[in-house]
Amino acid sequence: MTDGVQGFLGELGLLQYYDMFVIKGFDSEDDLCYIDSKDLDAMYITDPDHRKQILCSASDFRPSEQYKVLDWLKQNGLEHYFQSFVEGDYTSLDEIEKLNLPDEEVYDELEITLPGHKRRLERAVNRLRKRHRPLLPAKTEVPVAFGRWGKPACLEDAKFDFLILDATVISTNNPAKFHTFEFMIDSGSDVVTVREEVLKTLDLELLGQIHSKGVHGSKKTNLYKATLRIGTQEMEIEVMGETYDSLGSRVVRHFRHYLDGSRHVWLKGNYRDPGTNIREASSDLKALPPPDTSSNNSFSPISIAAVTETSSDRNTLFPPDTSSNISFLPISRAPVTVTSSECLRKPTPLPAKTVSIDSDHSKLEICNSDVTLLSKQDTIEITGEDNPS
């Protein structure tokens, strides 16, 4: 089905490449989603502006509903009836799913006369219904926010899409200072990161210095306190500077999530980090610009059917996992959380005191100075001079 390819290039004003697309085998809408620079080389497309246009549009392209119908018919050996489906206005899988078969009038409309093909269509429609049927009875709820697949501005040259979400970081020192970021979702990290050049403009509250450890080594960096606004929800977060904007697992796990090939729906969750306060957005911040949820994909406008087992009105909260989280309260500072599963650095030869922590992490002596987390044991060392309150 080359009409989709022709339409794709026509919208870009690049129909001159249509024949080459077909000659080189990129003649299906499904091929367009995966085109990369090497494919353009194979089609002798060398103009830099044209290459950029094609690659940017291809990364956001999604096959049309008619193409999905054709692909579904091919999977079931019924592709020769495609034109009959189009003429009968059965141009989406949602419409086909509603067919109540067997029905001789439908068979006549689709010009299906062979008994075997009628039976084949019945089985295919039944499988389609089962695939789309939710595992549990659907419960309607209002989403918190909508994310999407795409490439954030700081990683626009990446080959593959990331999950991204628009969210706003608000200064706790001065709520008039805020910035809306296009965050990449980084479940492999436990912190929120923002670009250094933007971080400097937000007047965030400094919590102290930490050792940040990643796959490429460790570094000493500042840790800040801020408020994060995701859709209708606000939560306190800890932020550090980086070369990219990202939301880590400590934010993500506070919500429930629905994902498909084009969107990421954020729903209210039932997990509560003991050091995080999550709440409805306060009324005095209503004037802040909401996250931009515009994209090429159409979302449900108000509500969606939740397909996860946990409902948002459930009162029982799961106990937080404190096996790798130790919170400490330095004097004259706001709470800071240090999270790690391995040694960060060797203790410096300064006056030190050893603090014992009960196995349930419920008792921890209040001290000031930097923290050295040696391991996931019941003893840590806090180095620096004593400064009793």
C-alpha positions in Angstrom: 0.0 0.0 0.0 2.1 2.9 -1.3 -0.6 5.6 -0.9 0.6 6.2 2.7 4.2 6.7 1.5 3.0 9.0 -1.2 1.0 11.0 1.3 4.0 11.2 3.7 6.3 12.6 1.1 3.6 14.9 -0.3 3.0 16.6 3.1 6.8 17.3 3.2 6.8 18.6 -0.4 9.3 15.9 -1.4 7.3 13.8 -3.9 10.4 13.8 -6.1 11.7 11.0 -3.9 8.6 8.8 -4.2 9.9 6.5 -7.0 13.2 6.0 -5.2 11.3 5.0 -2.0 9.4 2.4 -3.9 12.4 1.1 -5.9 14.4 0.7 -2.7 11.5 -1.2 -1.0 10.3 1.5 1.4 6.8 1.1 -0.1 4.9 0.4 3.1 3.7 2.9 5.8 5.3 0.6 8.4 8.7 1.1 6.8 8.6 4.9 7.4 8.7 4.6 11.2 12.2 3.0 11.0 14.0 5.0 8.3 17.5 6.2 9.4 20.4 8.0 7.8 21.8 4.8 6.2 18.4 4.2 4.4 18.6 7.8 3.0 22.1 7.0 1.8 20.8 3.9 0.0 18.2 6.1 -1.7 20.8 8.7 -2.7 19.1 11.5 -0.8 21.9 13.9 0.0 20.3 17.3 0.5 20.9 18.1 4.2 17.6 19.9 4.7 15.6 17.1 2.9 17.3 14.5 5.0 16.5 16.4 8.2 12.9 16.8 7.2 12.4 13.1 6.4 14.1 11.8 9.5 12.3 14.2 11.9 8.9 13.3 10.3 9.6 9.6 10.2 10.4 9.5 13.9 6.9 10.9 14.7 5.1 9.0 11.9 2.4 6.5 12.8 0.7 4.2 10.3 -2.8 5.2 9.3 -5.9 3.4 10.5 -6.5 2.1 6.9 -3.0 0.6 6.9 -3.6 -1.1 10.2 -6.7 -2.7 8.7 -4.8 -3.8 5.6 -2.0 -5.3 7.9 -4.6 -7.1 10.0 -6.3 -8.5 6.9 -2.9 -9.7 5.6 -2.2 -11.4 9.0 -5.5 -13.4 8.5 -5.1 -14.1 4.8 -8.0 -11.8 3.8 -6.1 -8.9 2.2 -7.9 -9.3 -1.1 -11.1 -8.0 0.6 -9.4 -4.7 1.7 -11.1 -2.6 -1.0 -14.5 -4.0 0.1 -13.7 -3.0 3.7 -12.8 0.5 2.6 -16.0 0.9 0.5 -18.0 -0.4 3.4 -16.4 2.2 5.8 -14.7 -0.5 7.9 -11.6 1.6 7.9 -10.4 1.1 11.5 -9.9 -1.9 13.8 -12.3 -0.3 16.3 -15.1 -0.5 13.6 -14.2 -4.0 12.7 -14.2 -5.1 16.3 -17.9 -4.1 16.5 -18.9 -6.5 13.8 -21.5 -9.0 15.1 -20.7 -12.2 13.1 -22.0 -14.3 11.5 -24.1 -11.9 9.5 -25.0 -12.6 5.9 -25.7 -8.9 5.2 -22.1 -8.0 6.3 -20.7 -10.8 4.2 -22.7 -9.6 1.1 -21.5 -6.0 1.8 -17.8 -7.2 1.9 -18.4 -9.5 -1.1 -17.2 -12.6 1.0 -18.9 -15.6 -0.5 -16.6 -18.5 0.4 -17.7 -20.3 3.6 -14.1 -20.8 4.7 -13.4 -17.1 4.4 -16.5 -16.2 6.4 -15.3 -18.5 9.2 -11.8 -17.1 9.0 -13.2 -13.5 9.4 -15.2 -14.6 12.4 -12.2 -16.1 14.1 -10.1 -13.0 13.3 -12.7 -10.6 14.8 -13.0 -12.7 18.0 -9.2 -12.6 18.4 -9.2 -8.9 17.8 -11.8 -8.4 20.6 -9.8 -10.5 23.0 -6.6 -8.5 22.3 -8.4 -5.2 23.0 -10.4 -6.4 26.0 -9.0 -5.1 29.4 -7.8 -7.8 31.8 -10.0 -6.3 34.6 -13.2 -4.4 34.5 -12.5 -0.8 33.4 -12.7 1.9 35.9 -12.9 5.5 34.7 -10.6 8.0 36.3 -9.1 11.4 35.4 -5.4 11.2 34.4 -2.9 13.3 36.1 -0.9 14.1 32.9 -0.1 12.8 29.5 3.4 11.9 28.3 4.5 10.7 24.9 7.3 9.0 23.0 9.7 11.4 21.3 13.1 13.0 21.4 13.7 15.8 24.0 15.5 18.9 22.7 18.7 17.9 24.5 18.8 14.5 22.8 17.3 15.4 19.4 20.0 13.4 17.5 19.2 10.2 19.3 18.2 7.3 17.0 15.3 6.0 19.1 12.5 7.7 21.0 12.3 8.2 24.8 9.4 8.5 27.1 9.1 12.3 27.7 6.8 14.4 29.9 6.3 18.2 30.3 6.5 19.2 34.0 7.3 22.3 35.9 10.0 22.9 38.5 9.1 25.6 41.0 11.5 27.3 43.4 10.7 26.8 47.1 12.6 30.1 47.9 10.6 32.1 45.4 7.5 30.5 43.8 7.5 33.2 41.2 10.5 31.5 39.7 9.7 28.4 37.7 10.5 26.6 34.5 8.6 24.0 32.4 10.9 21.2 31.2 10.6 18.5 28.6 11.8 15.7 30.9 13.2 12.4 29.7 12.0 9.5 31.9 15.1 7.8 33.3 14.0 4.9 35.4 17.6 3.8 35.9 18.3 7.0 38.0 16.8 7.9 41.4 17.2 11.7 41.0 15.7 14.6 39.1 18.3 16.4 36.8 18.0 19.7 35.0 20.5 21.5 32.8 23.0 23.6 34.7 22.3 26.8 32.7 18.6 26.7 33.6 19.2 25.5 37.2 21.1 28.8 37.9 18.1 30.9 37.1 15.6 29.2 39.5 17.0 30.3 42.9 16.6 26.8 44.4 17.2 26.0 48.0 20.7 24.4 48.4 20.6 21.3 50.5 24.3 20.5 50.4 26.9 18.6 48.3 26.7 14.9 47.4 28.8 12.4 45.5 26.9 11.5 42.4 27.9 8.1 41.0 27.0 6.9 37.5 28.2 4.5 34.9 31.0 6.9 33.8 32.3 7.6 37.3 31.5 9.8 40.2 31.6 13.5 40.9 30.8 16.0 43.7 27.8 18.1 42.9 25.2 20.3 44.6 21.8 19.0 45.6 18.8 21.4 45.7 15.3 21.3 46.9 12.3 22.2 44.7 8.7 21.6 44.0 7.7 19.5 40.9 4.4 20.0 39.3 3.1 17.2 37.1 -0.3 18.0 35.7 -2.6 18.3 38.8 -0.1 17.0 41.3 2.8 18.6 43.2 5.6 17.0 45.1 8.8 17.9 46.8 11.9 16.8 45.0 15.7 16.9 45.1 17.4 18.2 42.0 21.0 18.2 40.7 22.5 19.8 37.7 23.3 17.8 34.5 23.6 18.2 30.8 20.0 16.9 30.3 16.6 17.1 32.0 15.3 13.8 33.5 12.9 12.4 36.0 14.2 9.5 38.0 12.5 6.4 39.6 11.7 8.2 42.9 9.2 10.4 41.0 8.0 7.8 38.5 7.0 5.2 41.2 4.6 7.7 42.9 2.2 7.2 40.0 0.5 4.4 38.0 1.2 4.3 34.3 -0.5 3.2 31.1 1.7 2.9 28.1 1.1 2.1 24.4 3.1 2.8 21.2 2.2 6.5 21.2 1.3 7.8 24.6 2.2 7.6 28.3 -0.7 8.2 30.7 0.1 9.2 34.3 -2.5 8.1 36.9 -2.6 8.7 40.6 -0.6 6.1 42.5 -0.7 4.7 46.0 3.0 4.6 46.8 4.4 7.3 49.2 8.1 7.8 49.7 8.5 8.6 53.4 10.6 11.7 52.6 8.2 13.1 49.9 5.1 15.1 50.2 2.8 14.8 47.2 -0.4 16.9 47.0 -2.9 18.5 44.7 -1.6 21.6 43.0 -2.2 24.6 45.3 -4.7 27.3 44.2 -2.1 30.1 44.2 -0.2 28.3 41.4 -3.1 28.0 39.1 -1.7 30.8 37.0 1.3 28.7 36.1 1.3 27.4 32.5 0.2 23.8 32.5 2.4 21.2 30.9 2.2 21.2 27.1 0.5 17.9 26.1 0.2 18.8 22.5 1.7 16.3 20.1 0.9 14.6 16.9 -1.1 11.9 18.7 -4.7 12.4 19.8 -5.3 11.6 23.5 -8.5 11.0 25.4 -9.7 14.5 26.3 -11.0 14.0 29.9 -10.8 10.4 31.1 -9.4 7.0 30.3 -10.2 3.5 31.4 -7.6 2.3 33.9 -6.3 -1.2 33.2 -4.2 -1.8 36.3 -5.2 -3.8 39.2 -4.9 -1.1 41.8 -7.7 1.5 41.9 -7.0 5.1 42.9 -9.4 5.1 45.8 -7.9 2.2 47.6 -7.1 3.1 51.2 -4.4 0.6 51.9 -0.9 1.9 51.1 2.0 -0.4 50.6 4.9 0.1 53.1 7.8 1.9 51.6 11.0 0.0 50.9 13.6 1.5 53.2 16.3 -1.1 52.5 18.5 1.4 50.5 17.2 4.8 51.7 18.6 6.6 54.7 17.3 10.0 55.6 19.3 12.4 57.8 18.6 15.9 59.1 21.6 18.2 59.2 21.2 21.2 61.6 20.0 24.4 60.0 19.4 22.5 56.7 16.3 21.0 55.1 16.0 17.2 54.9 18.4 15.4 52.5 18.2 11.8 51.4 21.2 9.9 50.3 20.5 6.8 48.3 23.0 4.2 47.3 23.6 0.4 47.2 27.4 0.5 47.3 30.4 2.4 48.7 30.5 6.0 47.5 33.9 7.2 48.9 36.4 6.4 51.6 35.9 8.4 54.9 38.3 11.3 55.3 40.5 11.3 58.4 38.5 14.0 60.2 36.9 13.7 63.7 34.1 11.3 63.3 31.3 9.7 65.2 29.6 6.4 64.6 25.8 6.3 64.6 23.9 3.0 65.1 20.7 2.6 63.2 18.0 0.2 64.3 17.2 -2.5 61.8 13.9 -0.7 60.9 15.9 2.5 60.3 13.6 4.3 62.8 16.4 5.9 64.9 19.1 8.1 63.6 21.0 10.7 65.6 20.8 14.2 64.3 24.2 15.6 63.3 25.6 18.2 60.8 28.3 17.7 58.1 28.5 15.5 55.0 27.5 11.9 55.1 29.6 9.0 53.9 27.5 5.9 53.1 29.9 2.9 53.4 27.5 0.1 52.5 24.0 -1.2 53.0 24.7 -2.1 56.7 23.3 -0.9 60.0 26.2 1.5 60.6 27.3 4.6 58.8 30.0 7.2 59.6 29.2 10.9 59.7 32.5 12.8 59.3 33.2 16.4 60.4 33.3 18.4 63.6 30.5 18.0 66.2 28.1 20.9 66.4 25.5 20.0 69.0 22.2 21.9 68.9 
